Amino acid sequence: MSKDSRSDRERIVDAEVALTHLQHDYETLNEVVLQQQKTIEQLSLQVKRLQTKVETNTDPEIRDAEAERPPHY
């Protein structure tokens, strides 16, 4: 075996190790993105519910300034 073929093998092993790490990182990032998507969907649903609640509450609050005066006035 020549020195060049040994270094080629080492380079191949290094590339395979790097690929394995990249695959692991890709899977981890994919899991994070999926979880973030679930969170975004939940938050979007909550926002829609709140918008609907605000829109259906069309009666403005009638406030009486005299009734709200603190007792010391």
N, C-alpha and C positions, 0 to 999 in steps of 0.2 A: 504494500500500500504506500502510495506516495504521500508526501506531506500535503499536497494540494487536495487530494481526495479526502483526507482526514479533516481538513478545515472546511471542505464542502459539507461533509457530514455534520460537523459541529454547527455550521450555519443553518443547515436544514433543521437540526434539533432545536436550535435557538428560535427559528421561525415558527416551528410547531408549538413551542412553549409560549411564544408571544401570541400566537393565534388562539391558544387555549385561554389565556388571560383575557384576550379581547372578547371571546365568546362569553366568558363569565361576566365581564363588564356589560356586554350587550344585554344579557338576560336580566341582570340587576337593574339596569336603566329601564328596560322594558317593563319590569314590575313596578317601578316607581311611576312611570308614565301612566300605566293602567290605573294605579291607585289615585293619581292626580285627576285622571279623567272621571273616575267615580265621584271624587270630591266635588269637582266642577259641576257634574250633573246634579248632585244633591243640593249644592248652593244655588244653582239655577232654578231648581224646583222651589226652593224656599223663597227666592226673590219673586218668582211668579205668584206664589201664594200671597206674599205680602203686598204685591202690586194689586192683586185682586181685592184683597181686604181693604186697602186704601181707597180703591176706586169705588167699592160698594158702600163705603162710609161717606156718602155725599152730604149728609146733614152737617152743616157747620156747627161747631160748638157755640152755644149762646152763653155768654158770660155776663154776669151782673156785677159790675164794679162795686156797688154798695154792699152786696152780699159777701164779697171777697175781702172787704177791708178788715185788717187785723183789729182785734178788740181794743187796742190802745189808741185808736184814732177817734 
